[in-house]
Amino acid sequence: MTSNSTDTNLNIVNKAIESILNVVDQDREREIIVRRFGLRDRKETLEQIGEMLNITRERVRQLEKAILIRLKMSAEDGKVAELPAAEKLVIRSLTEMGRVARVSDLADKIFGRESSTTERAAVAFLGEISDSLTIVHENDYYHQAIGIAEYGDEDTIKQRSDEVVKLIKEAKKPITVEELDEKLDYEHPSHISALASVSKSLTSLNGLWGLTKWPTVNPRNIRDKIFVVLEDAKEPMHFSKISAAIADSNFKRKDVTTQAIHNELIKDDRFVLIGRGIYALASWGYARGTVTDMIEKVLREAGEPVYRDEVVKRVLKNRQVKATTVLLNLQSKPQFKRVGKADYILAEAEDKK
């Protein structure tokens, strides 16, 4: 979006807000609305506003409720001149976003950049007043959001969002919107991701939706971020490349040093060192241990003499090292014994004969 479009849209929203506030006759009532919704500065509590106006918290609540009812009636009666243009702008953006969106995302979309706190408050206030819009109030379970009214009221949006949460819980793993779309009846997958974004129980990463408590979609520490990077790569990586991938990721916090990443790789049993600075996930079938440990594993599992080159081949399936490294360990360690020209067994097995 160009700066001209941003300025135009900001002007449309601001004019609508002023037009709504002009409907309020009394300065005190206008002050309550402005402060309660954070239209000029930060939002204030009932207690804070009550102290300023020298009235009780309950009286502020009563006044707020009464003012909002009057404003909504004025909007329905077409007495707010600048509101239709703002409604059209908001609805157009919501249509592109899947009919419902978190207020923060919606404001960013409307203004074409990261929106300020007061700009988000203005958009939310439009959702409160307009009968063409549905406001979803924030609580412990839902983000503050706005939807197109003809597609459902607040309870309907919450129910549909809960339906998405239920399906993801049943899947027991992060899934794509396309997978959710196969189980739900919506016109477009964007409607599903829009509903998912309303719930505080869900979050997404790299095209996958999952529960907020799942580290695969919401990594909270360095180890979780490393796991996500390796899982996404689906192949072993050097710790320096893991560091670069985290720096280029969509993670909320990416300012992690390469040394810190290496330290975490060493500590966590989910990660296995398989080469010089190269790590893989244990869940891929890699076992922990040195090259010597891997040779011993190969010979023990074989239960019979194994040709030198075959030992190297089997070890290299689990370790990214040079073949000469495997040979040096095979030929120099006392626990391995050569039998015949180039076959090897465990020394302990030979001793038992």
SULDA-V637903 format. One record per backbone hydrogen bond with DSSP energy under -0.5 kcal/mol. CO is the residue of the C=O (numbers start at 1). NH is the residue of the N-H. E is the energy in kcal/mol with one decimal. If there is no record, write none. Layout:
CO:NH:E
CO:NH:E
//
This chain:
2:6:-2.2
3:7:-2.5
4:8:-2.4
5:9:-2.8
6:10:-2.5
7:11:-2.2
8:12:-2.1
9:13:-2.3
10:14:-2.6
11:15:-2.4
12:16:-1.8
13:17:-2.3
14:18:-2.4
15:19:-2.3
16:20:-2.2
17:21:-2.5
18:22:-1.9
20:23:-1.3
21:24:-1.2
23:25:-0.6
26:30:-2.1
27:31:-2.5
28:32:-1.9
29:33:-2.0
30:34:-2.6
31:35:-2.4
32:36:-2.7
33:37:-2.2
34:38:-0.6
34:39:-2.2
34:40:-0.6
35:44:-1.9
45:49:-2.2
46:50:-2.5
47:51:-2.4
48:52:-1.7
49:53:-2.4
50:54:-1.0
50:55:-2.4
56:60:-1.9
57:61:-2.1
58:62:-2.3
59:63:-2.4
60:64:-2.7
61:65:-2.3
62:66:-2.3
63:67:-2.7
64:68:-2.4
65:69:-1.9
66:70:-1.9
67:71:-2.5
68:72:-2.5
69:73:-2.1
70:74:-2.3
71:75:-2.3
72:76:-2.4
73:77:-2.0
74:79:-2.9
75:78:-1.4
79:81:-0.8
80:83:-1.4
80:84:-0.5
82:86:-1.1
83:87:-2.7
84:88:-2.4
85:89:-1.8
86:90:-2.6
87:91:-2.9
88:92:-2.2
89:93:-1.8
90:94:-2.6
91:95:-2.5
92:96:-1.4
93:97:-1.2
94:98:-0.8
94:99:-3.5
95:98:-0.6
99:148:-2.1
101:146:-2.6
102:106:-2.7
103:107:-2.8
104:108:-1.9
105:109:-2.1
106:110:-2.6
107:111:-2.4
108:112:-1.1
108:113:-1.0
116:120:-2.2
117:121:-2.1
118:122:-2.0
119:123:-1.9
120:124:-2.5
121:125:-2.2
122:126:-1.8
123:127:-1.6
124:128:-1.5
125:129:-1.8
126:130:-2.8
130:133:-0.9
132:149:-2.2
134:147:-2.7
135:137:-0.6
136:145:-2.0
141:200:-2.7
141:201:-0.5
142:139:-2.0
144:103:-2.4
145:136:-3.3
146:101:-2.2
147:134:-2.9
147:149:-0.5
148:151:-2.0
149:152:-1.9
153:157:-2.3
154:158:-2.2
155:159:-2.5
156:160:-2.5
157:161:-2.3
158:162:-2.6
159:163:-1.7
160:164:-1.3
161:165:-1.9
162:166:-2.5
163:167:-1.8
164:168:-2.0
165:169:-2.4
166:170:-2.2
167:171:-1.7
168:172:-1.4
168:173:-0.7
175:209:-3.4
176:180:-1.8
177:181:-2.6
178:182:-1.1
180:183:-1.3
180:184:-1.0
184:186:-0.8
188:191:-1.8
188:192:-0.7
189:192:-0.6
189:193:-2.0
190:194:-1.9
191:195:-1.9
192:196:-2.5
193:197:-1.8
194:198:-0.6
195:198:-0.9
195:199:-0.7
196:199:-0.8
198:143:-3.1
199:202:-0.8
201:212:-2.8
203:210:-2.5
205:208:-1.7
208:205:-2.1
209:175:-2.3
210:203:-2.3
211:214:-2.3
213:215:-0.6
214:217:-1.4
214:218:-1.7
221:225:-1.9
222:226:-2.4
223:227:-2.3
224:228:-2.3
225:229:-2.2
226:230:-2.5
227:231:-2.8
228:232:-2.4
229:233:-2.2
230:234:-2.4
230:235:-0.6
237:279:-2.9
238:241:-0.8
238:242:-2.0
239:243:-2.0
240:244:-1.8
241:245:-2.4
242:246:-2.1
243:247:-2.0
244:248:-1.5
246:249:-1.1
252:254:-0.5
254:256:-2.1
257:261:-1.8
258:262:-2.3
259:263:-2.4
260:264:-1.9
261:265:-2.1
262:266:-1.6
263:267:-1.3
264:268:-1.7
268:271:-1.7
270:282:-2.7
272:274:-0.6
272:280:-2.3
274:320:-3.2
275:277:-1.3
275:278:-0.6
277:239:-2.3
278:274:-2.6
278:275:-1.1
279:237:-2.2
280:272:-3.1
281:284:-1.6
281:286:-0.8
282:285:-2.0
290:294:-1.9
291:295:-2.2
292:296:-2.4
293:297:-2.1
294:298:-2.3
295:299:-2.5
296:300:-2.5
297:301:-2.3
298:302:-1.7
299:303:-2.0
306:344:-2.3
307:310:-0.6
307:311:-2.1
308:312:-2.0
309:313:-2.2
310:314:-2.4
311:315:-2.4
312:316:-2.4
314:317:-0.7
315:318:-1.8
315:319:-1.0
319:321:-1.1
320:276:-0.6
322:325:-0.7
322:326:-1.3
323:327:-2.3
324:328:-2.5
325:329:-1.8
326:330:-2.5
327:331:-2.5
328:332:-1.6
329:333:-1.5
333:336:-1.5
335:347:-2.9
337:345:-2.3
339:343:-1.1
342:308:-2.5
343:339:-3.0
344:306:-2.4
345:337:-3.0
346:349:-0.7
346:350:-1.6
347:351:-2.2
348:352:-1.1
350:353:-1.1
//
